[in-house]
Amino acid sequence: MTYGPRWGRIPRMGRPTRRRATHIRMVLCSLAGVLLLVGAAAAYTWHRLSGNINSVELGSLLTPEASATSDLNILVVGSDSRAGKNAARAGGGEDAGRSDTTLLLHVYGGRKKAALVSIPRDTIVNRPACATASGQNVPGRDRVMFNAVYEMGGAPCTVAAVEALSGGLRINHYVEVGFNGFAELVDALGGADITLAKPIDDKLSGVHLGVGKHHLNGQQSLDLVRTRHGVGNGSDLGRIQLQHQFLTALIGRMAGQDLLTDPVRLFAVADAATKSLTTDSSLAHVDSLASLAYSMKGIGAKDVQMVTLPAQLEQGDEDRLVPDAARGRMLWEALEADRPVPEGALTGTASEPNGIGQVVTPG
């Protein structure tokens, strides 16, 4: 042992003293304990999120992704099933199980832009022969309402019908969302802010909103995107335009929140997003969903082109739509070639953008 001029004894360098060794062991044990707790919490979180997801086997109906940056087609279905918690959200009733909303999301190569194509539920289509997820054969039938395809054959027949309607555009993934999952996601995001340019007064859906700004919770947002009688002429086309404008506001809200810096909020959003969710089997794990979401992280509200399937009102029945074959071909060929949807595919039809008037904008 040596002595310094002011500090007294200075320990020699070398093996640590017994007290120092004990302190080091305590620190290492504490650190290991923290890591084990964090690891266990992460494993539990991952397991819980994955456990939220239901899956459906679609087999050869889907085409695997070419790469993490290739163009991509995802069929998104909003089911009006009243099963489970959906009953309270939808006002009870029977487990109808139709496709209340159907969207084809085309993500362009490079995954920086996208087109979102709405298929009106009142569209008259030819249902191809298909098999349900349980293996039951469903015969083909001409002139059925599009939303009834899901009722007859579920996800497999809906995928087959969209591929037939599009002239063979291949779908890569399938995602189905229930009422409850949508409402809980909006609540997890802190609600949605909108501004109405026209009032909405729909006694059937219970939506009564005046002109101006509104902050909506999950249930109010669900009621808004489902309303139709208080928008435009009461057809499904007005409702779709309302949905497009609301989704634009919701995408903007999500993009404006830095969820990665708030783990508790991030988990709440992820938990809500995976509840009431059914996907094809290749997406039925949080790892796969997270990877897909990460590949599209650069897409904001301004990067998404909102489109409605070109259609005309059926003669003699304004509650039914008939696909516009010529303009529909322009739409599907553009997506097949990974090109922007041309304006010619959207004009001159009953589903022309803003044909009913702008209803809602981000607030």
C-alpha positions in Angstrom: 0.0 0.0 0.0 1.3 3.5 -0.9 0.3 6.9 0.3 -0.6 10.0 -1.8 0.1 13.6 -0.7 -3.5 14.3 0.2 -5.7 11.3 -0.2 -4.0 8.9 2.2 -3.7 5.3 1.1 -4.0 4.4 -2.6 -4.8 0.7 -3.3 -2.6 -1.2 -5.6 -4.0 -2.1 -9.0 -4.8 -5.8 -9.5 -7.4 -8.2 -8.1 -10.4 -6.4 -6.6 -11.0 -6.4 -2.9 -13.7 -8.8 -1.5 -16.1 -5.8 -0.9 -15.6 -4.6 -4.5 -16.1 -8.1 -5.9 -19.3 -8.4 -3.9 -20.6 -5.0 -5.3 -19.8 -6.0 -8.9 -21.6 -9.3 -8.5 -24.7 -7.5 -7.1 -24.7 -5.1 -10.0 -24.3 -7.9 -12.6 -27.1 -9.9 -10.9 -29.4 -6.9 -10.8 -28.7 -6.2 -14.5 -29.3 -9.8 -15.4 -32.6 -9.6 -13.5 -33.7 -6.5 -15.3 -32.8 -8.0 -18.7 -34.8 -11.2 -17.8 -37.8 -9.2 -16.7 -37.6 -7.0 -19.9 -37.2 -10.1 -22.0 -40.1 -11.8 -20.3 -42.3 -8.8 -20.8 -41.3 -8.5 -24.4 -42.0 -12.2 -25.0 -45.4 -11.9 -23.2 -46.3 -8.8 -25.3 -45.3 -10.5 -28.6 -47.3 -13.6 -27.6 -50.3 -11.6 -26.6 -50.4 -9.6 -29.8 -49.9 -12.7 -32.0 -52.7 -14.4 -29.9 -55.1 -11.6 -30.9 -54.9 -12.5 -34.6 -57.1 -15.1 -36.2 -56.1 -16.6 -39.6 -57.7 -18.2 -42.6 -55.9 -20.5 -45.1 -56.3 -19.2 -48.6 -53.6 -21.4 -50.3 -53.2 -21.0 -54.0 -55.7 -18.1 -54.1 -52.9 -15.8 -53.0 -49.6 -15.0 -54.7 -46.5 -14.7 -52.4 -44.8 -11.3 -52.2 -41.9 -11.0 -54.7 -39.7 -8.9 -52.3 -40.0 -6.4 -49.5 -40.1 -3.6 -52.0 -42.2 -5.1 -54.8 -45.7 -3.9 -55.6 -48.3 -5.5 -53.4 -52.1 -6.1 -53.4 -53.9 -6.5 -50.1 -57.6 -7.2 -49.9 -59.1 -5.5 -46.8 -62.6 -6.5 -45.7 -64.6 -4.8 -43.0 -67.1 -7.5 -41.8 -70.5 -6.6 -40.4 -70.5 -9.8 -38.3 -72.2 -9.3 -34.9 -70.3 -12.1 -33.3 -68.6 -11.4 -29.9 -67.9 -7.8 -29.0 -69.0 -6.7 -32.5 -72.7 -7.0 -31.4 -72.4 -4.2 -28.9 -70.6 -2.0 -31.4 -73.2 -2.6 -34.2 -76.3 -2.4 -32.1 -77.0 -6.1 -31.8 -78.9 -8.2 -34.2 -78.1 -11.4 -36.1 -74.6 -12.5 -37.0 -75.1 -11.3 -40.6 -71.5 -11.9 -41.7 -71.4 -9.8 -44.9 -68.6 -7.6 -46.2 -69.7 -4.2 -45.1 -66.7 -2.5 -46.6 -64.2 -4.0 -49.1 -60.9 -2.2 -50.1 -58.2 -3.3 -52.4 -54.9 -1.7 -51.3 -52.3 -1.5 -54.1 -48.9 -0.5 -52.8 -46.6 0.5 -55.7 -43.1 -0.8 -56.2 -40.7 0.8 -53.8 -43.6 1.1 -51.3 -43.7 4.9 -51.2 -47.2 5.4 -52.7 -50.5 3.4 -52.8 -53.9 3.3 -54.4 -57.0 2.3 -52.3 -59.9 0.9 -54.4 -63.3 0.7 -52.8 -65.7 -1.9 -54.1 -69.3 -0.9 -53.3 -71.2 -3.6 -51.5 -74.2 -3.0 -53.7 -72.3 -3.8 -56.9 -73.8 -6.6 -59.1 -71.1 -9.2 -59.8 -70.8 -12.7 -61.1 -69.7 -15.0 -58.3 -67.2 -17.7 -59.5 -67.4 -21.2 -58.2 -65.2 -21.4 -55.0 -64.6 -23.4 -51.9 -65.0 -22.1 -48.3 -62.2 -22.3 -45.7 -63.9 -25.5 -44.4 -63.7 -27.1 -47.9 -67.4 -26.7 -48.8 -67.9 -26.1 -52.5 -70.0 -23.0 -53.5 -71.4 -23.0 -57.0 -70.9 -20.0 -59.3 -73.8 -17.7 -59.8 -74.4 -14.6 -62.0 -75.8 -11.3 -60.8 -75.4 -11.4 -57.1 -74.7 -8.4 -54.8 -71.0 -8.2 -54.0 -71.4 -8.2 -50.2 -73.4 -11.4 -50.4 -70.3 -13.2 -51.7 -68.7 -13.1 -48.3 -71.9 -14.3 -46.7 -72.0 -17.4 -48.9 -68.3 -18.3 -49.0 -66.3 -16.1 -46.6 -62.7 -15.0 -47.3 -61.8 -17.5 -50.0 -64.9 -16.7 -52.2 -64.4 -13.0 -51.7 -60.8 -13.2 -52.9 -61.9 -15.3 -55.9 -64.7 -12.8 -56.7 -62.3 -9.8 -56.6 -59.7 -11.6 -58.8 -62.5 -12.4 -61.3 -63.9 -8.9 -61.2 -60.4 -7.4 -61.8 -59.7 -9.7 -64.7 -57.1 -11.7 -62.9 -55.2 -9.2 -60.7 -53.5 -11.4 -58.2 -53.9 -10.7 -54.4 -50.9 -11.1 -52.1 -52.6 -10.8 -48.6 -56.0 -10.8 -47.0 -56.9 -8.7 -43.9 -60.3 -8.7 -42.3 -61.3 -6.2 -39.5 -64.4 -6.4 -37.2 -66.4 -3.4 -35.9 -64.9 -3.7 -32.4 -61.3 -3.7 -33.6 -61.8 -0.6 -35.7 -63.4 1.3 -32.8 -60.7 0.3 -30.3 -58.0 1.4 -32.7 -59.5 4.9 -33.0 -59.7 5.1 -29.2 -56.1 3.9 -28.8 -55.1 6.7 -31.1 -56.9 9.2 -29.0 -59.9 9.6 -31.3 -60.2 11.3 -34.7 -60.6 15.0 -35.5 -62.8 15.9 -38.5 -64.3 19.0 -40.0 -67.7 18.7 -41.7 -68.5 20.9 -44.7 -72.1 19.6 -44.6 -74.2 18.4 -41.7 -75.0 14.7 -41.3 -78.3 13.7 -39.8 -79.0 10.0 -40.0 -81.7 8.6 -37.7 -80.9 5.0 -38.6 -77.3 5.1 -37.7 -77.7 7.7 -34.9 -75.2 10.1 -36.4 -76.2 13.8 -35.9 -73.3 16.1 -36.6 -73.4 19.8 -37.6 -71.1 21.8 -39.8 -67.7 22.4 -38.3 -65.0 20.6 -36.2 -65.7 17.5 -34.2 -63.6 15.1 -32.1 -64.9 11.6 -32.4 -64.2 8.6 -30.2 -64.1 5.0 -31.5 -67.8 4.3 -31.4 -68.7 7.6 -33.0 -66.1 7.1 -35.8 -67.5 3.6 -36.5 -71.0 5.1 -36.7 -69.8 7.8 -39.0 -68.1 5.5 -41.5 -71.1 3.2 -41.6 -73.7 5.9 -42.1 -75.2 6.3 -45.6 -78.7 7.8 -45.4 -77.4 11.1 -44.1 -74.8 11.5 -46.8 -75.4 12.5 -50.4 -78.3 10.7 -52.0 -78.2 7.9 -49.4 -76.4 5.4 -51.7 -73.3 3.4 -50.9 -71.3 5.8 -53.1 -71.7 8.7 -50.7 -70.8 6.5 -47.8 -67.6 5.4 -49.6 -66.5 9.0 -50.2 -67.1 9.6 -46.5 -65.0 6.6 -45.7 -62.2 7.8 -48.0 -62.1 11.2 -46.4 -62.2 9.7 -42.9 -59.4 7.3 -43.6 -57.3 10.2 -44.9 -57.8 11.9 -41.6 -57.0 8.8 -39.6 -53.8 8.1 -41.6 -52.7 11.6 -40.9 -53.4 11.2 -37.2 -51.3 8.0 -37.0 -48.5 9.6 -38.9 -48.5 12.6 -36.6 -47.9 10.5 -33.4 -44.4 9.3 -32.6 -45.4 6.0 -31.1 -41.9 4.6 -30.9 -41.1 7.1 -28.1 -44.1 6.0 -26.1 -44.0 2.2 -25.5 -47.2 2.1 -23.5 -49.1 4.0 -26.2 -47.5 1.8 -28.9 -48.6 -1.4 -27.2 -52.2 0.0 -26.8 -52.3 0.8 -30.5 -50.8 -2.5 -31.5 -53.1 -4.4 -29.2 -56.2 -2.6 -30.6 -55.0 -3.0 -34.2 -54.7 -6.8 -33.8 -58.0 -7.4 -32.0 -60.9 -8.5 -34.2 -58.3 -9.1 -36.9 -58.3 -12.1 -39.3 -55.5 -12.5 -41.9 -54.2 -15.0 -44.4 -52.0 -17.6 -42.7 -48.7 -15.9 -43.9 -49.6 -12.8 -41.9 -51.0 -14.4 -38.8 -48.1 -13.5 -36.5 -47.0 -10.1 -35.2 -43.6 -10.5 -36.8 -45.1 -10.8 -40.2 -47.5 -7.9 -39.7 -44.7 -5.7 -38.3 -42.4 -6.5 -41.2 -45.2 -5.6 -43.7 -46.0 -2.4 -41.8 -42.3 -1.4 -41.7 -42.0 -1.9 -45.5 -44.8 0.7 -46.0 -43.7 3.2 -43.2 -43.0 5.9 -45.7 -46.6 6.1 -47.0 -48.5 9.1 -45.7 -52.1 10.3 -46.3 -51.0 12.4 -49.3 -49.4 9.4 -50.9 -52.6 7.4 -51.1 -54.9 7.8 -54.1 -58.5 7.0 -53.1 -60.5 5.3 -55.9 -63.9 3.8 -56.2 -64.6 0.9 -58.6 -66.0 2.6 -61.8 -69.7 1.8 -62.0 -73.0 3.0 -63.2 -76.4 2.9 -61.5 -78.4 0.0 -62.7 -81.3 1.0 -64.9 -84.5 0.9 -62.9 -82.8 0.4 -59.5 -80.7 3.2 -58.1 -79.8 1.1 -55.1 -77.7 -1.2 -57.3 -74.5 -0.6 -59.2 -73.2 -2.3 -62.4 -69.4 -2.2 -63.0 -68.3 0.0 -65.9 -66.4 -2.5 -68.0 -64.4 -0.1 -70.1 -63.2 2.2 -67.3 -62.8 -0.8 -65.0 -60.4 -2.3 -67.4 -58.4 0.9 -67.4 -58.2 0.7 -63.6 -57.2 -2.9 -63.3 -54.7 -2.7 -66.1 -53.0 0.3 -64.5 -52.6 -1.6 -61.2 -51.4 -4.8 -62.9 -48.7 -2.7 -64.6 -48.0 -0.9 -61.3 -48.9 2.5 -62.8 -51.0 5.3 -61.3 -54.8 5.0 -61.9 -55.6 7.3 -64.9 -58.2 10.0 -64.6 -60.1 8.5 -67.5 -60.9 5.5 -65.3 -62.6 7.7 -62.7 -64.6 10.2 -64.7 -68.0 9.8 -66.3 -69.3 7.2 -63.9 -71.6 7.2 -60.9 -68.6 6.7 -58.7 -66.7 9.8 -60.0 -64.6 11.4 -57.2 -66.5 14.2 -55.4 -69.6 13.6 -57.5 -71.6 13.8 -54.3 -69.7 16.6 -52.7 -67.0 16.7 -50.1 -68.3 15.8 -46.7 -65.4 15.5 -44.3 -61.8 16.6 -44.1 -59.1 16.1 -41.5 -59.9 18.5 -38.6 
